[in-house]
Amino acid sequence: MEFIIDNDFFSKAISDVNRAVTSKTPFPILTGIKTADESGLTLVGSNSDIVIETIIPLMNDGVKVLEVCIPGSVVVSAKYLSEIVKKLPGKIHIKVDEKQVVTIQSDDIVTKLYGFHADDYPSLPKIDEDKYIKIPSVELLEIIKQTVFAVSKSESRPVLTGVNMLFKAQRLKCVATNSQRLA
């Protein structure tokens, strides 16, 4: 994998994706950001509860911001990648070898990081885009307010720490309980 990217776009995308990444996880691979390039650069960060994905296109407003030399993917530590990219001066040239060693170069600065195999990163759930409902945000907020008070605060029974959202026949039904309250 090899690509050259504008520092501003890369830095912003990393900071956006980094919001989902946590250092307190039982899976070390989730402390990283998965990158994969096809028609652009896709950055994915997750903490097993939420996933943030951002795509950097090859062109932005007629200006070339990304040049993909060799497509591929790798998982890189979000903490280190974020700190390194913030401090780099110009365009960033990234290469990944077959041993998952990531070389980051900008002007005269060269840094190497060890990455994980991208195949080990959990896959994103597939969303069926044919099935959806439209609901005004005010109504959705009201539904959440009416149910979220009944959600369990205790982590001992994780299934009760969320709101069950059922989509059926153009209707949305939300249910929450902590085994004493039901909404």
N, C-alpha and C positions, 0 to 999 in steps of 0.2 A: 504494500500500500504506500502511495506517495502522493502528496498534494501540496500546493502552495496557496495560501489564503491571506486575505487582508486582516490585519491584526484587530481592527475595530469590530468587524463582524464576528470574528472568532471569539473574541473576549466577551462580547455581549451574549452570544449564544451559550458559551460555557457558564456564564453567571446565571442565565435563565434556567438551564438544566441542573445546575449545581444545587438549586433550591430543593430538589427532590432527594438528593443524595445525603445520607447520614453516615457518620463514622461508627455509630453504635448498631451494628447489624451482625447476626450470626453467620452471614454469608459474605466473606471478604470481597467477592466479585461485585457486590452491590455498592462498594465504596468507590466504584469507578464509573466512568462515562463511556458508553459504547458508541463508537463512531463507525459509520459505514457509508461509503459513497457509491452512488449509482448515477443519477442525473444531478447530483449535488452532494452536500455533506449532511448527514443526519446524525444528530447527537441525541442520545437517550440516557436519562438518569432515572434511577428508581430507588426506593427504600422498601420495596415489597408491598407497601400500602398504596403509594401513588407513583405514577410514571409521568415524566415530562419529556416530550420529544420535540425537538426543533430542527428545522431543515434550512440549510444555507444553500440558496440556489447558485448556479454558476455566474449568473448576471443579476445585478440589482440596479434598476433605473438606467439601463444601458451601459453600466460600468461593470467590467469583469472583476469579480471579487474572489473567485475560486477557480483554480486550474487543477483538475484531477489528472495526474500523470499515470498512476497505477491504481485501479480500484481495489478495495479490500476493506477489512474491518479489524478492530482491536478494542480492548477495554483498557482504559488508562485511569489511574488514580485521579479522582476529581480534585482532591485537595492539592496535589502537586501540580497538575496541569493548570488549574486556575491560577495559582501563585506564579508559575513560570510565565504564562501568557500575559499576565498583567504587567510584567516587567520588561517584556521584549519591545524593541524600538520600532521595527518596520514589518514588512511582509514576513509571514512565517512559513517555513518550508519543513514539512513533516514527512519522515520516512519510517516505515516499519519493516524490519527484516523478518526472516522465517522463524527466528527464535523469539518473536514478539518484543524485540527491543525497539523502542520508539526514540528516534533522533529528532530533536526539535532545534531548528536553526533559524536565526534572524540576524542579519548582518554578520558580525564576527562572533556572535554568541552561539555556542553549541551545547545542548543539554541532552542527556540520555535518561530514559525511564524504562523500567520493565513493565510490560503490559500483560494482560490475561488473554487467552484465546476467546474470541467473540462468540464461539459456539457454546461456551459454558454459561453465557449470560442468559437469564430467563427471557423467553420470548414474550412479546406483547400480546394481549388478548386481541382476537380478531373481532371487529365490530361489523355487524350486518347493517350496512348503510341503507338498505331498502326498508327497514322497519324503524320507524321513529315517530315521535309525537312532538307537536309544537305546543308550548305552554308559556304564557307571559311570565317574565321573571318575578313580577310582584306576586302572582299566584303561587309560584314555586317557593318563594321565600315564606309565604304564609303557611304552606303545607309543611315546610321544614320546621317552622316555629311551633306548629301545633303538635308535632311528633317528637322533636328532639329532646324535650324535657323528660321524656320517659326512658331515654337511653341509659343503660347501666354505666356507671362511672368505674366500676370494678373490672379489672383485667382478668379476673379469675374465670369468667365465662365470656370469652371473646365474641361469641355469636350474638350476645346481647348488647354489644357496644356500638351498634350501628342501627341505621334505619333500613328496613326491608322495603325496597321499592318494586312494586309489581306493575308491569305494563301489560294490559290486556284489553282488547277490543276498543282501542282509542281512549283508554282510561288509564290514569295513574293512581295507584293506591299505595299509601305509605303507612307502615306499621312499625312501632317501636315499643319495647318493653324492657323492664329491668327485673322481671318476675313478680313485681308487686304492683307496678303501674302499667297500664296499657293505653297506647294512643294510636 
